[in-house]
Amino acid sequence: MPWWASWVLTLFGVSSLWMAGAGRWWAWGLCIINECLWIWYAIATHQYGFIVGAIAYGTVNARHLHAGWQAVRAEQRAKIAPSST
């Protein structure tokens, strides 16, 4: 494993969180991908403690992704539904 791999994963994770914090709901999906990559890194480097953290973060990211998707669907339904006024 190259020495810079953890730096790339960290930059990808921070960038994903930054985009999610800026209101881009789909960025939570990138965060989940990042956690999958951390699990791969943990296995490749025999640092299995990272797996526990990646699962925990991935669970939180999945909840945020689901909530963001639900909000987008609600907005779409509101645009389609006829106005009651």
N, C-alpha and C positions, 0 to 999 in steps of 0.2 A: 504494500500500500504506500503510495507516495506521501511524503511529509505534508504536502499542501492539501490533501484530500479533506481533512477536517476544516481547513479554512474555506474551501469552496462550499462545503455543506453549511457552514456557519453563515457565510455571505448569502447563500440562497435562502436560508431560513429567515434571516433578518430582513431581507428584501421582501419575502413573502408576507411576513408580519407587518411590514411597513405598508404594503399595498392593502392588506386586510384592514389595517387601522385607518386607511384613507377611504374606507367605505366600499371597496371592491370585494363583494361577497365571494366571488370565485377564487380569490387569493387564498381562502382557507383550504381549497383543494390543493393548491401548491404547497401549503404548509403540511398537508397530509403526505404528499409525495416526498417532501423533505424528511419527514419522520421515517418513512419506509427506507429511504437512503441511509439514515442514521442506523437503522436496524442492520442493514447490509454492512455498514462500516463496523458496527459492533461485532458482528460475526467474523468478518474478515480480519479484524485486529485482535480477536479474542478478548474484547472488553465488554463482557456481557451485561454489565451494569447499565450501559447505554440503552439496552433494549427496554428496560423497565421505564426509563424516562421517556423514550420514544413512544411507547404505548400510552403513557399518561398524557403526553402532549397531543398525540394523535387523537385520543378520545375527546379532548377539549376542542381541538380543531374541527373534528367531525360534527360536534354539537353546534359550533358556530357556522359551519358550512350549511347544515340543515336549517338553522334559523334564518340565515341569509337567503337561502333558496325559497323558504316559505314566504319571506317578505317580498321577494320578487314576484312570486306567484300571486300574492294578495294584490300587489300593485297592478298586475296584468288583469286580474279579474275586475278590479275597480274601474279600469279604463274600458273594459268591454261591457260591463253592466250598465243598463240604462239609468239615467239620472232620475231620482224620485222627486225632483223639484219642478 
